Amino acid sequence: MPSLENLKKQAKLVLRWHRTGYYPVAAQIRAVLPRFRGLSDAQVLTHAFKLSDAQELVARQSGFDSWQALKQGIETMPNQAERTPARPVLVAAEPQLFVADIKASCDFFTQRLGFAIVFVYGEPPFYAQVQRDGARLNLRCVDAPLIDSALRERESLLSASMTVATAEEIKQLFLEFQSSGVVFHQTLRAEPWGARDFIVRDPDGNLLLFAGPAE
């Protein structure tokens, strides 16, 4: 059967990650503990978080409502060798864009596309993350382009795809970006597969697809 001692260690690891500001654990906390939903990563990591919270997270991931329920029910859990592992759940995706200048890229995303800076790392900065609502993009500074620009233009090689929920929202988003003066690789259009989308080109040539339903 699962070892209670190992589950305790898992909880302590989650607590340590929170205390050290390890960003990936924020998404895990937000997905599992209802009281943290609606908070940004930064808000989750600055929010009070105790060992009891980490234990509740581990308990919920094990199928129990609380740590106490886990301790009481662990005797009924099947042997690890006999138990079919739960299917891992992906809670977030963060495309990585390669850029020449972190500050210039952050300025583009915040001033032109309405994103906010989550963090900037390094001195001088070489890594950053920007976010708008549920969309997050990691920015990695590189010395030279990693993708042939002619091939990218010819084949419309996308660096990231982001979606909205309604046809009205994709239209509004296009008009918002249009008014902010961004460069479009493709303007808003209806696709044969039932979507409406457009593609923005960032200062480094990365192609960013924004899509929503056609109607």
C-alpha positions, 0 to 999 in steps of 0.5 A: 500500500502507499506509504504514509511516510512517503506522502508526508515527504511529498507534502513537505516537498510541495511546501518547500517549493512554495517557500522557494518561489518555484513557479511550476508548483503554483499551477499545481496548487491552483488546480487542486485547492479550490481556494487558490483558484483565480489567483495568478502564479505570483499571488499563489506563491505570496499567499499564506501556505502551511504544511496543512495546505500541502498535506491537503493537496497531496490528499486530494491528489490521492483521492481524499478530501482531507489529510485526515481522511487520507490517513484513515483511508490509507489502509483500504488503498490497494497495493501499489503493485496492484493499483493502476496509476492515475492518469497524469493531468497536464495543468498548463502549457507554456510555449517558449519563444526565442528572442534577441532582447528580453526587455524589448520582447517584454515591452512588445507583449505588455505594451502591444498585446496586453500581457503582464510580466510574471517574472524576469530572470538573470543579470542581464536578463536572459529569461522571462515569462509573460501572461495574459489571462490563461495564456503564458509565454516563456521568453528565452534570449538567444544570440542568433535566430534558431529558425530560418526566417524565410522558411518560417514565412513561407510555411507560416511556422507557428511559435505559439497558439492561443484561443478565446471562447467566442467569435465576438472575442476573437474579433475584439482581440483582432481590433485591439491588436490592430489599434495597438499597431502590431504587425500581422502575418495574417489578418482575421479570417474564417477557416474551413475547419470552423475557426476564425484566426489571425497571426501576429509577428513579434519583433523577433519574427515569432508567429503567434496564432490567436483563434476562436470559433467562427460563430 
